[in-house]
Amino acid sequence: MGKVVLVTGVARQLGGRFVRRIQRDPEVDRVIAVDAQPPEHHLGGADFVQADIRQPAIARVLAEHAVDTVVHMDVSGTALGGGSRGAVKETNVIGTMQLLGACQKSPSVKRLVVKSSTNVYGSAPRDPAVFTETTPPKSLPSGGFAKDAVEVEGYVRGFARRRPDVAVCVLRFANILGPTAETPLVEYFSLPVLPTVFGYDPRLQFVHEDDVIEVLRIASHEPERGTLNSGTFNVAGDGVLLLSQCSRRLGRPTVPVLLPAVTWAGTALRTVGLTDFSPEQVRLLTHGRVVSTVQMRETLGFRPKYSTAEAFADFARSRGPGLLPPEALARAVDRLAKLPVVGGADGPDGSGPGGSGGSGTHPTQSAN
């Protein structure tokens, strides 16, 4: 008998893609696709079960199908089908609690894979240049999806202590990009003009949705010789991009906004439904975030097909041309960067508006 894999969050594009991919693996016998609402995309030969993971009924699904591998993808920063932030939080946190409770009672479950996020590290001005999996955040996220992810990982650690016989793998994904990606940062990059924090040019990392599918597939199977696919792993493409580089490659102009006014701008954007410009996203676009992927490559044995720059390039192609040709935009930004800042104040270390410390806090600079 082959593996029986249960996947949550299949109504989202990423979950649907993973379901279609994992059922092609020869060692997988059945795939049970679970979501509270029917997906609009096809799921191949998977068995779809309409169930809300926030309800105890998920335990019956595990038992009825003798599931041995659970891939929990229903942890997200965006609502589906016009849902509220409250519903997203309930699914992320309460849903995870119910699912883990069901897994704990199930004798057949032997492997658990959880889709998490590098948002658990937060974004702060004195962050280290690079986060490893064991680096504690300087400032714990106080709300939004980042806080959800912290709580989810806490429950997963508790489950791992109670069920040491289950192989548990937590994948902390950097910002996911691709033609069908659905994240707050995708919504931000889709704006015709990008609001930025004046004086800051954060470093960002991306992971392509194709690589997300592949690393989830690897984690859901028995490890190959010389690798270990239990534990916590940062997942990101090689390299980094500055936010200014991202805007140029999209051909979208930026509008620098003073930090105190960013919250007001975010509220305005949320009100008109353009993007969820949340406080955690503001911090990311101020201070950035960079993580180490040594464990991903050396322990998990996964090497992404796309670098950070290549993942962003594929995403940019899917968005179509921006308002300005990238070359013209780059020349204009270079000219602006050479102008003196009127009334500019030194940063906390005297180096300018953004300072020089932190993982991604840099004064605005010219970069192609």
JOGIDA-V488207 format. One record per residue. N is the residue number from 1. RES is the residue in one small letter. PHI is phi in whole degrees, -180 to 180 (* if undefined). Layout:
# JOGIDA-V488207
N:RES:PHI  N:RES:PHI
This chain:
# JOGIDA-V488207
1:m:*  2:g:-85  3:k:-72  4:v:-113  5:v:-108  6:l:-104  7:v:-121  8:t:-98  9:g:73  10:v:-81  11:a:-74  12:r:-83  13:q:-58  14:l:-65  15:g:-64  16:g:-63  17:r:-63  18:f:-65  19:v:-60  20:r:-66  21:r:-77  22:i:-68  23:q:-73  24:r:-83  25:d:-71  26:p:-63  27:e:-83  28:v:-97  29:d:-90  30:r:-142  31:v:-124  32:i:-104  33:a:-99  34:v:-123  35:d:-162  36:a:-75  37:q:-132  38:p:-64  39:p:-75  40:e:-85  41:h:-102  42:h:-80  43:l:-119  44:g:64  45:g:-96  46:a:-72  47:d:-90  48:f:-89  49:v:-122  50:q:-81  51:a:-150  52:d:-94  53:i:-68  54:r:-77  55:q:-106  56:p:-61  57:a:-60  58:i:-63  59:a:-65  60:r:-66  61:v:-63  62:l:-61  63:a:-71  64:e:-63  65:h:-104  66:a:50  67:v:-68  68:d:-110  69:t:-132  70:v:-116  71:v:-114  72:h:-93  73:m:-107  74:d:-86  75:v:-126  76:s:-142  77:g:-98  78:t:-126  79:a:-77  80:l:-114  81:g:67  82:g:78  83:g:-70  84:s:-89  85:r:-61  86:g:-62  87:a:-67  88:v:-63  89:k:-63  90:e:-61  91:t:-65  92:n:-61  93:v:-93  94:i:-65  95:g:-60  96:t:-64  97:m:-59  98:q:-64  99:l:-63  100:l:-66  101:g:-62  102:a:-66  103:c:-64  104:q:-63  105:k:-84  106:s:-89  107:p:-72  108:s:-83  109:v:-72  110:k:-122  111:r:-146  112:l:-131  113:v:-119  114:v:-121  115:k:-83  116:s:-118  117:s:-150  118:t:-70  119:n:-59  120:v:-62  121:y:-80  122:g:70  123:s:-145  124:a:-141  125:p:-66  126:r:-109  127:d:-64  128:p:-65  129:a:-61  130:v:-141  131:f:-88  132:t:-99  133:e:-62  134:t:-104  135:t:-76  136:p:-74  137:p:-68  138:k:-68  139:s:-143  140:l:-64  141:p:-56  142:s:-100  143:g:-174  144:g:71  145:f:-62  146:a:-60  147:k:-67  148:d:-56  149:a:-62  150:v:-62  151:e:-66  152:v:-58  153:e:-64  154:g:-62  155:y:-67  156:v:-66  157:r:-62  158:g:-63  159:f:-62  160:a:-63  161:r:-70  162:r:-77  163:r:-124  164:p:-64  165:d:-79  166:v:-97  167:a:-77  168:v:-114  169:c:-126  170:v:-109  171:l:-108  172:r:-93  173:f:-85  174:a:-69  175:n:-58  176:i:-85  177:l:-129  178:g:159  179:p:-59  180:t:-115  181:a:-65  182:e:-128  183:t:-142  184:p:-58  185:l:-70  186:v:-61  187:e:-61  188:y:-63  189:f:-69  190:s:-87  191:l:-66  192:p:-66  193:v:-131  194:l:-99  195:p:-72  196:t:-127  197:v:-88  198:f:-57  199:g:90  200:y:-125  201:d:-138  202:p:-70  203:r:-87  204:l:-128  205:q:-122  206:f:-134  207:v:-131  208:h:-76  209:e:-61  210:d:-63  211:d:-69  212:v:-60  213:i:-61  214:e:-69  215:v:-72  216:l:-64  217:r:-64  218:i:-61  219:a:-68  220:s:-84  221:h:-110  222:e:-63  223:p:-66  224:e:-77  225:r:-58  226:g:86  227:t:-125  228:l:-142  229:n:-112  230:s:-129  231:g:123  232:t:-117  233:f:-135  234:n:-75  235:v:-128  236:a:-157  237:g:-72  238:d:-63  239:g:84  240:v:-136  241:l:-130  242:l:-78  243:l:-60  244:s:-64  245:q:-65  246:c:-61  247:s:-64  248:r:-67  249:r:-70  250:l:-85  251:g:73  252:r:-113  253:p:-70  254:t:-111  255:v:-123  256:p:-65  257:v:-124  258:l:-61  259:l:-53  260:p:-61  261:a:-90  262:v:-66  263:t:-61  264:w:-64  265:a:-63  266:g:-63  267:t:-62  268:a:-64  269:l:-66  270:r:-67  271:t:-62  272:v:-86  273:g:77  274:l:-79  275:t:-164  276:d:-90  277:f:-85  278:s:-78  279:p:-56  280:e:-67  281:q:-72  282:v:-61  283:r:-64  284:l:-63  285:l:-78  286:t:-99  287:h:-107  288:g:69  289:r:-166  290:v:-132  291:v:-123  292:s:-81  293:t:-118  294:v:-61  295:q:-65  296:m:-59  297:r:-80  298:e:-86  299:t:-98  300:l:-77  301:g:77  302:f:-113  303:r:-124  304:p:-59  305:k:-73  306:y:-108  307:s:-77  308:t:-57  309:a:-65  310:e:-70  311:a:-63  312:f:-68  313:a:-62  314:d:-67  315:f:-63  316:a:-61  317:r:-62  318:s:-73  319:r:-85  320:g:82  321:p:-68  322:g:-86  323:l:-68  324:l:-127  325:p:-60  326:p:-54  327:e:-67  328:a:-66  329:l:-64  330:a:-62  331:r:-64  332:a:-66  333:v:-66  334:d:-62  335:r:-66  336:l:-65  337:a:-66  338:k:-83  339:l:-76  340:p:-70  341:v:-82  342:v:-77  343:g:70  344:g:-69  345:a:-110  346:d:-67  347:g:-77  348:p:-61  349:d:-113  350:g:79  351:s:-99  352:g:132  353:p:-58  354:g:-103  355:g:73  356:s:-123  357:g:-90  358:g:86  359:s:-72  360:g:-146  361:t:-91  362:h:-139  363:p:-58  364:t:-57  365:q:-141  366:s:-87  367:a:-153  368:n:-91
